[in-house]
Amino acid sequence: MKTPLLKAPAGACDCHIHIYELQRYPLAPTATFGPPQASWSDYLRVRQALGLQRAVIVQATGYGFDNRCALEALNLAQGSARMIATLPVNTPAGELRTLHEAGVRGVRFMMIPNSGGVMQWDDLEPMAERIAGLGWVINLQLDGRELPRYEERLAALPCQLSIDHNGKYLTPVAPSDPGFRALLRLLDRGHVWVKLSAPYETSKSGPPHYDDVGALAAGLAAARPDRCLWASNYPHPGRADAPDNADMLDLLARWAPDEAVRRKILVDNPARLYGF
């Protein structure tokens, strides 16, 4: 397993991983692709190779509302992980509190078309109201080109909000694009975060540096280092050409060359948002 050139500081967190135990936890009927087997023990080897100590387990879209696989991994993590669940908007308050005690810290909204996401835009504000008191985050993935359309709604949410994968512009945009400017304005609101992650999912320029998406990641790190997170997106579901996890961490050194900034992104910001 490859070792990154970047030496992560103590307490560094991988803020977006998925766990799949496909034999014991079959995919939901809403799943749109077959992910790889990826157990918590498999991920631990990756985390150790990367020199990280913490992780955020994000409920895989392929499991729909069945959070059992991710919750099992959360328990196995013995306090070194937090979790983002996918929950119906009418989940009882008592169940939300129980999940919080187990280490859940948010709800996933996967809004990319044909991705298998089970939440609806109409669920956004009701869910935000229900989780705000717990200090939870809405973990949102959408085509960033739509951010101007949703900016006002997202700015008004009463809870924390994190946006995946550098804004996830399905066609990479220039830093001057209205969609990217909308993301920067949201980061200024005080409750919005962005993950510097998975440039390969949308890049047209490709490896090793994914320069088109990398320019956005670098712009985000420069503009709002106090609002950026980093993630591997292990095990890179849906990708036949999965990148090396060490290479993904080393990209952070290009996007955020200052060591103090990287400490914010890898340690301080995740600790604030997820309660480590």
C-alpha positions, 0 to 999 in steps of 0.5 A: 500500500502506497505511503503519501509524501504528505505527513498528516498532523496528529488527529487528522481526519478523513471526512468522507468514506463509505463502508460496504459489507455486501454479503451481510448487508445487501444493497437496497432496490434503489441502488444504481451501481455495484460498489466494491466490498469495503469493510471497516477493517479494510479501511483501517489499513488505508487510514493507517497507511495515510497516517490518519486517526479519524474518519467520517463514515458517510452512509452509502447511497446504495443502502438507502435508509438501511444504516446498519452497515455504517452503524456497525462500522461506527461501533467498530471505530471505538470513538475514532469515527463519526457518521452521516446517516440517511434518515426519513424526515419523520424519524422520531426524536428519540431515535435521533438522540440515540443515533447522536449518542452512537456518534452520528452527526448528520444526514446525507442528501445525495441530489445528483440525478440517477445516483440512487439518493432517496432524499428529496429537496422538499425534505431539506428544511424540515430535516434541518429544523429537526437536527439543528438542536443536535448540532448536526450537519446536512451533508449535501451533494449536488451539481455545483452548477445549480448552487445559484438556484439553491443558494438562498435556501441553503444560506437560510438553513438553521443547521450546519451544512457541508458540500461535497467534492469541491462543489461537485461541478459535473462539468468543471467551471472557472473560478469566476463562474457564478456557481463557484462564486455562489459557493464562496458566498455560502462559505462566508455565511458561517454555517457552511463547509466544503470538502476538498475531495474526489477531483477525479469524479468530475475532472476533464483534465485528468490525473495526476493533478486534475488541474481543472478541479484542482484550481477550484480546490486551491481557490477554496483553501485560499479563500476560506481555510477555516471552512474546508475539510479533506476526504479520500472518498474511499473506496471510490465507488462507481470508479473502475479507475479508482485513484490511489488514496495516498495520491489523493492526500498528497494533492492537498499539499498542492491545494494548500501548501501552507502547513498551518492551513493543512492543519486546519483542514485535516484536524481543527475543522473536522473536530469543530464540525463533527465533535471529535 
